[in-house]
Amino acid sequence: MSPPVRSIPHPKAVRAVALAAIRVRPLVGDRRRGHLLVGPSVIPCALGRSGIGTVKREGDGASPRGRFRLRAAAYRPDRLTVRPATLLPIRATRPHDGWCDAPSHRRYNRPLTLPCPGVSAEEMWRGDGLYDLVVDIDYNRGPIRPGRGSAIFMHVARPGYPPTEGCVALARADLLRLLRRLGPKTRLRIG
């Protein structure tokens, strides 16, 4: 009698498993740069120009200390022609996409459509490539507190990892690889 035949699932039938947690730690001697710890892997990253802050304020340049979920991702389709693989909800950005950073506006720390005359907002379709790939970090989102900081993302770093305005920035290739393992249950710990 021959041994029982085992069914091997098709590769597409195997479900990817999201990371439960990732952590950002500042570098000793340079609080504006850090390491993203993903299991045994260590990925260099840029942090806010003021390092990691416990009490975040709009414009202070600090990356917020805390534990956050990752809400969704976005990519610029003219620069990343293939939709990046991820377990997070993901969408393509459009040239008129913005993110409100005006504390007194009703759309503060939320997406909006540009142009929006008289309202301060981040352009999500940037010429410098920093937002070619973006992960929305769930900071100051429920409830939104005016003036406590907005547009905190994980995004593409500039060469040499100069500081951000409060985001966590990774090399594009590192962010693309990491994105494959991020899902709605992944938690990002900063600090």
Phi, psi and chi 1 to 4 in degrees:
 res  aa     phi    psi   chi1   chi2   chi3   chi4
   1 MET       -  133.4 -175.1  167.6  169.2      -
   2 SER   -81.1  153.8   60.5      -      -      -
   3 PRO   -64.2  154.3   19.5  -24.8      -      -
   4 PRO   -62.6  145.0   16.5  -23.0      -      -
   5 VAL   -85.8  129.1  176.4      -      -      -
   6 ARG   -93.0  139.4  -76.2 -176.5  166.3 -170.6
   7 SER   -85.8  125.1  173.4      -      -      -
   8 ILE  -102.5  121.6  -61.8  173.0      -      -
   9 PRO   -66.3  146.1   20.4  -26.8      -      -
  10 HIS   -61.8  143.4 -173.5  -83.8      -      -
  11 PRO   -52.2  -35.6  -23.7   29.4      -      -
  12 LYS   -72.0  -19.8  -71.4 -172.9  177.7 -177.2
  13 ALA   -81.3  -17.4      -      -      -      -
  14 VAL   -77.7  127.0  176.2      -      -      -
  15 ARG   -85.5  132.1  -64.7 -171.6  131.8 -161.5
  16 ALA   -71.5  148.9      -      -      -      -
  17 VAL  -110.1  126.6  177.3      -      -      -
  18 ALA   -76.2  151.6      -      -      -      -
  19 LEU   -65.8  143.3  -66.0  164.4      -      -
  20 ALA   -78.2  -38.9      -      -      -      -
  21 ALA  -152.5  147.5      -      -      -      -
  22 ILE  -133.7  155.9   54.6  177.4      -      -
  23 ARG  -137.5  140.6 -178.1  171.9 -176.9 -165.3
  24 VAL  -108.8  127.8  172.4      -      -      -
  25 ARG  -124.0  138.0  -64.8  179.0   68.1 -176.3
  26 PRO   -71.7  154.3   26.2  -32.0      -      -
  27 LEU   -74.4  144.1  -71.7 -178.6      -      -
  28 VAL   -69.2  126.5  174.6      -      -      -
  29 GLY    93.1  -12.2      -      -      -      -
  30 ASP  -150.4   92.6 -172.1   -5.7      -      -
  31 ARG   -69.4   -9.2   63.9 -173.8 -177.1  160.2
  32 ARG   -88.5   -4.5  -58.8  169.9  -51.7  162.7
  33 ARG  -127.6  158.7  -67.4 -177.1   65.7 -171.9
  34 GLY  -155.8 -172.3      -      -      -      -
  35 HIS  -126.0  135.6  -73.7  136.8      -      -
  36 LEU   -96.7  120.5  179.8   70.6      -      -
  37 LEU   -97.7  119.7  -51.5  174.4      -      -
  38 VAL  -125.9   92.9 -178.1      -      -      -
  39 GLY    59.2 -128.8      -      -      -      -
  40 PRO   -81.9   -7.5   28.6  -33.4      -      -
  41 SER   -84.1  144.1  -59.5      -      -      -
  42 VAL  -123.5  120.4  178.2      -      -      -
  43 ILE  -116.5  126.1  -58.0  169.1      -      -
  44 PRO   -66.2  147.8   16.8  -21.3      -      -
  45 CYS  -150.1  161.8   63.7      -      -      -
  46 ALA  -101.4  146.0      -      -      -      -
  47 LEU  -119.8 -178.9  -59.6  171.7      -      -
  48 GLY   -61.5  153.9      -      -      -      -
  49 ARG   -61.5  -20.1   68.7  177.6 -173.6  -84.0
  50 SER  -102.0   11.3  -60.2      -      -      -
  51 GLY    78.3 -148.1      -      -      -      -
  52 ILE  -101.8  127.2  -63.0  172.6      -      -
  53 GLY  -113.8  143.2      -      -      -      -
  54 THR   -80.4  -40.9  -56.9      -      -      -
  55 VAL  -113.4  101.9  179.3      -      -      -
  56 LYS   -85.4  139.1  173.5   99.7 -178.2  101.2
  57 ARG  -130.5  149.9  -60.7  -80.2 -178.2 -128.8
  58 GLU   -56.6  127.4 -173.3   68.1   42.5      -
  59 GLY    82.9    2.5      -      -      -      -
  60 ASP   -78.9  -10.6   66.1    1.7      -      -
  61 GLY    74.4   15.4      -      -      -      -
  62 ALA   -99.2  144.1      -      -      -      -
  63 SER   -83.7  132.6  -63.5      -      -      -
  64 PRO   -71.9  134.7   27.5  -33.3      -      -
  65 ARG   -78.1  137.8  179.0  179.8  -55.2  -83.0
  66 GLY   150.5 -174.0      -      -      -      -
  67 ARG  -118.1  123.1 -172.5  170.1  177.9  -98.8
  68 PHE  -131.0  147.5  -50.3  101.0      -      -
  69 ARG   -85.8  166.4   70.8 -174.9 -177.1  105.4
  70 LEU  -108.3  119.5  -55.3  173.1      -      -
  71 ARG   -78.9  -49.8  -65.2  176.9   67.3   97.6
  72 ALA  -168.3  173.3      -      -      -      -
  73 ALA  -128.2  160.6      -      -      -      -
  74 ALA  -143.8  151.0      -      -      -      -
  75 TYR  -140.4  154.4   69.8  101.6      -      -
  76 ARG   -91.9  110.6 -172.0  165.7  159.4  171.7
  77 PRO   -68.4  -21.0   24.9  -33.0      -      -
  78 ASP   -80.7  -14.4   64.3  -36.1      -      -
  79 ARG  -108.3  -28.5  -65.1 -151.1  176.7  134.4
  80 LEU  -117.1   93.1  -65.9  166.6      -      -
  81 THR   -72.4  -18.7   54.9      -      -      -
  82 VAL  -107.7  130.4  175.1      -      -      -
  83 ARG   -57.9  122.8 -178.4  179.1 -175.8 -100.9
  84 PRO   -61.5  142.6  -22.9   33.9      -      -
  85 ALA   -76.5  131.7      -      -      -      -
  86 THR  -164.5  159.4 -174.9      -      -      -
  87 LEU   -94.3   -5.0  -60.7  168.0      -      -
  88 LEU   -81.9  155.7  -73.0  169.9      -      -
  89 PRO   -60.4  137.8  -18.4   27.7      -      -
  90 ILE  -139.6  146.1 -172.2  167.8      -      -
  91 ARG  -143.9  161.4   68.9  173.6 -169.0   81.6
  92 ALA   -84.5  135.8      -      -      -      -
  93 THR   -77.9  159.8   52.8      -      -      -
  94 ARG  -124.0  157.8  -61.3  169.9  -56.0 -121.9
  95 PRO   -57.2  -23.9  -25.9   34.1      -      -
  96 HIS   -98.1    9.4   57.5  -87.1      -      -
  97 ASP   -77.7  136.9  -73.7  -14.7      -      -
  98 GLY  -139.8  174.7      -      -      -      -
  99 TRP  -138.5  119.6 -161.8  -85.3      -      -
 100 CYS   -70.7  126.5 -176.7      -      -      -
 101 ASP  -121.3   21.4   58.9   12.9      -      -
 102 ALA   -94.3  107.1      -      -      -      -
 103 PRO   -55.0  -28.5  -24.9   33.8      -      -
 104 SER   -88.1   -5.0   61.4      -      -      -
 105 HIS   -86.9  147.8 -166.3  -88.1      -      -
 106 ARG   -66.0  -19.9   64.9 -179.5  177.1   77.9
 107 ARG   -97.3   14.2  -62.8  -72.7  -52.8  162.3
 108 TYR   -49.9  132.7  178.4   64.2      -      -
 109 ASN    58.1   37.4 -160.1   24.3      -      -
 110 ARG  -142.2  159.7  -77.0 -177.8  -95.4 -176.6
 111 PRO   -65.9  152.7   -4.5    9.9      -      -
 112 LEU  -150.6  170.7   50.4   67.1      -      -
 113 THR   -99.1  133.2  -59.3      -      -      -
 114 LEU   -99.9  152.1  -61.9  174.9      -      -
 115 PRO   -75.5  153.0   27.1  -31.3      -      -
 116 CYS  -133.9   82.9 -165.7      -      -      -
 117 PRO   -52.8  133.0  -23.1   32.9      -      -
 118 GLY    80.7    3.9      -      -      -      -
 119 VAL  -119.4  128.4  177.0      -      -      -
 120 SER   -74.6  129.4  176.4      -      -      -
 121 ALA  -153.1  148.7      -      -      -      -
 122 GLU   -77.5  139.9  -67.8  -95.0  -14.7      -
 123 GLU   -86.8  124.9  -70.2 -177.5   28.1      -
 124 MET   -84.1  -19.7  -60.9  -55.8  -68.1      -
 125 TRP  -101.1   83.2 -171.6  -83.7      -      -
 126 ARG   -96.0  150.1  -66.5  173.3   60.7  131.1
 127 GLY   -77.2  -21.7      -      -      -      -
 128 ASP   -87.0   -2.8   59.9   11.5      -      -
 129 GLY    84.0   -4.0      -      -      -      -
 130 LEU   -63.5  -33.0  -62.9 -175.7      -      -
 131 TYR  -104.5   22.1  -72.0  176.9      -      -
 132 ASP   -61.3  -28.4  -75.2   -0.3      -      -
 133 LEU  -142.9  122.9 -174.0   57.7      -      -
 134 VAL  -135.8  138.2  174.2      -      -      -
 135 VAL  -116.7  125.4  176.5      -      -      -
 136 ASP   -79.1  112.5 -179.6    6.7      -      -
 137 ILE   -84.6  131.2  -62.5  172.4      -      -
 138 ASP   -75.7   62.0 -168.8   29.2      -      -
 139 TYR  -104.4  133.5  171.1   75.1      -      -
 140 ASN    53.6   49.2 -167.9   21.5      -      -
 141 ARG  -118.5  -19.2  -62.1  -62.9  -72.2  -79.0
 142 GLY  -150.8   96.1      -      -      -      -
 143 PRO   -80.7  159.1   31.6  -34.9      -      -
 144 ILE   -78.9  126.5  -66.6  173.0      -      -
 145 ARG  -108.6  112.4  -63.0  163.2  -54.3 -157.6
 146 PRO   -53.6  133.9  -26.0   35.4      -      -
 147 GLY    85.4   -3.4      -      -      -      -
 148 ARG   -91.7    5.2  -66.0  -62.0  -63.0  -91.8
 149 GLY   113.2  144.8      -      -      -      -
 150 SER  -144.5  166.0   62.8      -      -      -
 151 ALA    54.2   49.4      -      -      -      -
 152 ILE   -93.5  111.8  -57.3  -61.5      -      -
 153 PHE  -127.7  165.8  -55.9  125.8      -      -
 154 MET  -102.7  122.8 -170.9  179.7  -48.9      -
 155 HIS  -144.1 -176.1   63.1   72.2      -      -
 156 VAL   -73.1  136.0  177.3      -      -      -
 157 ALA   -87.4  152.8      -      -      -      -
 158 ARG   -74.0  155.9  -72.1 -174.2  169.8   94.2
 159 PRO   -55.9  136.4  -24.3   33.6      -      -
 160 GLY    85.0   -2.4      -      -      -      -
 161 TYR    56.6   50.7  -58.6   95.1      -      -
 162 PRO   -66.8  161.3   25.8  -33.2      -      -
 163 PRO   -63.9  156.4   12.4  -17.9      -      -
 164 THR  -100.2 -174.8   68.2      -      -      -
 165 GLU   -88.9    4.8  -66.1  -61.6  -47.7      -
 166 GLY   142.6   -4.4      -      -      -      -
 167 CYS   -87.0  176.3  -63.3      -      -      -
 168 VAL  -110.0  124.0  174.8      -      -      -
 169 ALA  -121.9  135.0      -      -      -      -
 170 LEU  -122.9  158.8  -51.9  170.2      -      -
 171 ALA   -57.8  145.0      -      -      -      -
 172 ARG   -54.8  -45.7 -178.6  173.3  158.4  164.0
 173 ALA   -62.8  -39.7      -      -      -      -
 174 ASP   -66.0  -41.2  -70.5  -24.1      -      -
 175 LEU   -66.3  -39.9 -173.2   51.4      -      -
 176 LEU   -62.4  -42.4  -82.1  166.4      -      -
 177 ARG   -66.7  -43.7  -86.8 -169.1  -59.0  -82.1
 178 LEU   -63.5  -40.4  178.2   64.0      -      -
 179 LEU   -55.1  -32.8 -165.2   59.1      -      -
 180 ARG   -61.0  -25.3  -67.2  177.0 -177.0 -175.9
 181 ARG  -104.9    3.3  -60.5  -69.7  -47.9  -82.4
 182 LEU   -95.3  138.3  -59.2 -179.8      -      -
 183 GLY  -143.3  178.3      -      -      -      -
 184 PRO   -59.3  -23.5  -21.5   31.6      -      -
 185 LYS   -94.4   -4.5  -66.7 -174.1  178.3 -177.9
 186 THR   -68.5  136.4  -55.8      -      -      -
 187 ARG  -115.0  135.6  -63.0  -61.9  178.0 -101.4
 188 LEU  -104.6  123.0  168.6   65.3      -      -
 189 ARG  -107.1  121.7 -176.8  173.4  167.4 -163.5
 190 ILE  -107.3  121.1  -58.4  175.2      -      -
 191 GLY   104.1      -      -      -      -      -
